[in-house]
Amino acid sequence: MVDDLPGSVVDVPTDAAPHKAYTALLERGVLGFQACSDCRSAIFPPRGRCHRCGADALLWRASAGLGTVYSATAITPRVERSYTVVLIDLDEGYRMMSRIDRSEVAIGDRVVVDVWTKGEEPLPLFIQTGVSNA
Ligand SMILES: [Zn+2]
């Protein structure tokens, strides 16, 4: 089905709490987000109402997982391995916080999601595509 909402149609139980639906999609390797059926906004993180217009008619959508690095911050804990926290602007029109697989990352780098499912909860991590928008 083709419509004018960002992302693509995805099947998820509509009575599930927003975070449970999001996690269920990640377990299937799908990066999900919501779209408002009234104002057409992309909504993230998952919630019960649209943050722009207040409507509660939110639909689950599948992201293609492609985005651009908005910011990157290297974290160097005293006793753990260092890692990089990033804000990613997804192509569907929302921003999310995540981690990236390497420290050499620049604002404007193109990235793709890689859902890591080996932990207790699946995590959407990002890897660079090698293409830069900067
Ligand atoms: Zn809305």
Residues whose N, C-alpha, C, O or C-beta is under 5 A from the ligand:
A	BS01	ZN	C36 D38 C39 R40 S41 C50 R52 C53 G54 A55
